[in-house]
């Protein structure tokens, strides 16, 4: 059985345009993974603040998370509806703190 090829390996192809597209895809994929990871981290901060029932910290974390989510949507990492859904659910959690 052949081993799976590493994803960061240099592209192979016959056409210059194909090689360039493969290079761009690799770069874009790495960027998307980083952005997705950042968004998840900020969402966890909001959820942790909600669990601790700290309204001030939760609101501050929510504003930071919303910024990261909106930036990810603008870069095309998340679909607009996906970003809106995440923001809505986090806002609902923070609003429930009394």
C-alpha positions in Angstrom: 0.0 0.0 0.0 1.2 3.5 -0.8 1.6 6.0 2.0 -0.5 9.2 1.9 1.4 12.0 0.3 2.1 15.1 2.6 -0.2 18.0 1.8 2.7 20.6 1.9 4.6 18.8 -0.9 5.3 20.9 -4.0 2.6 20.6 -6.6 3.1 18.5 -9.7 1.3 19.2 -13.0 1.8 19.8 -16.6 0.4 23.3 -16.9 1.8 26.5 -15.3 -1.7 27.6 -14.3 -2.4 24.3 -12.7 0.8 24.4 -10.7 0.1 28.0 -9.6 -3.5 27.0 -8.5 -2.1 24.1 -6.4 0.4 26.5 -4.7 -2.4 29.0 -4.0 -4.7 26.2 -2.6 -2.0 25.0 -0.2 -1.4 28.6 1.1 -5.1 29.3 1.4 -5.8 26.0 3.2 -3.1 26.8 5.8 -4.5 30.3 6.3 -8.0 28.9 6.7 -6.9 26.4 9.3 -5.2 29.2 11.3 -8.3 31.5 11.2 -10.7 28.6 12.1 -8.5 27.8 15.0 -8.4 31.4 16.3 -12.2 31.6 16.0 -12.6 28.4 18.0 -10.3 29.8 20.7 -12.3 33.0 21.0 -15.6 31.0 21.2 -14.2 28.9 24.0 -13.3 32.1 25.9 -16.9 33.2 25.7 -18.2 29.9 26.8 -15.8 29.7 29.7 -16.9 33.2 30.9 -20.5 32.1 30.7 -19.8 29.0 32.7 -18.1 31.2 35.4 -21.2 33.5 35.3 -18.9 36.5 34.8 -21.1 38.9 32.7 -18.4 41.5 32.2 -15.8 39.1 31.0 -18.4 37.3 28.9 -19.4 40.6 27.1 -15.8 41.5 26.5 -15.0 38.1 25.2 -18.2 38.2 23.0 -17.1 41.4 21.3 -13.7 39.9 20.5 -15.2 36.7 19.2 -17.7 38.6 17.0 -14.8 40.6 15.5 -12.9 37.3 14.7 -16.0 35.6 13.3 -16.8 38.6 11.1 -13.3 38.7 9.8 -13.3 35.0 9.0 -16.6 35.5 7.1 -15.1 38.4 5.1 -12.1 36.3 4.2 -14.3 33.5 3.0 -13.3 31.0 5.7 -16.9 30.8 6.9 -20.2 31.2 5.0 -22.1 34.3 6.1 -25.0 32.3 7.5 -22.5 30.1 9.5 -20.9 33.3 11.0 -24.3 34.8 11.8 -25.4 31.5 13.5 -22.3 31.4 15.7 -22.7 35.1 16.7 -26.4 34.6 17.4 -25.8 31.5 19.6 -23.0 33.2 21.6 -25.1 36.3 22.1 -27.9 34.2 23.4 -25.6 32.5 25.9 -24.2 35.9 27.2 -27.7 37.4 27.4 -28.8 34.5 29.6 -26.3 35.4 32.4 -28.1 37.1 35.3 
